[in-house]
Amino acid sequence: MNPPTTGSSAALATVQPAATAQSPPLTLVTHLMIAASADRVWNSLQFYEELDVPPPLLLRLFLPRPIPASAGTAEIGRETSLHYAGGHYARRVVRLEPPRSLEFDVIEQRLAQDRGVTLLRGAYALRPVDLDHTDLSITTVYSSRLRPRWLWQSVETAICRRLQRHLLAAIAKRALQN
C-alpha cells in the first residue's frame, strides 16, 4: 500500500483512532484529617453538585458548571442524574457502608465541555482515627482521550486534585459547623 499523499483523508483515518482512544484508567486519592467524629463527617458528605461554596477559578475554567441539586438519600443501586450547564451525567451507588464508605460508578456522561475526560467512578472513605478525628479520602477514577498523555495527564491531575481538595474543604467546614 502506498503512503497517503498530502491532502488525502487516509492519513486522518490512520491517526484518528489513536487520538480518540481512551487512556487506561487513572486513580487519584486525596486525604484530609477532619477534627470531627466519623458520624459527623458522614452526615456532611456532599458531591460537587451539592456545594453551596463557589468553585475556585481553576475549576470554573476547566469544569462544566454544575446546576445545584440534592443527591437525596444514598442507597445501593440508586441512580442519580446530575445536570450541568451543557449536559448531564448519571451515577449509581455501588457500595454503601455508613459511616465508612460510599462508592459510585458513572453510568452516563454527556457533557458539552468534557474536554475528552470521562469520569468512571468515585468514592468517599472515612477512617476514624479517634473519637474526634476522621481521615476522609476522596478517590476519583477517570480516563481521557487527550493526547499527548505526558502533557494532559499532569493538567488533568492538577484539576482533579483541586476538585478533590475543594470537596474535602467543603465537607470539613460542614462537619465542623454541625
Buried (B, 14 or more C-beta within 10 A) or exposed (E): EEEEEEEEEEEEEEEEEEEEEEBEEBEBEBEBEBEBBBBBBBBBBBBBBBBEEEBEEBBEEBBBEBEEEEBEEBEEEBEBEBBBEEBBBBBBBBEBEEBBBBBBBBBEBEBEEBBBBBBBBBBBBBBBEEEEBBBBBBBBBBBBBBBEEEEBBEBBEEBBBBBBBBBBBBBBEBBEEE
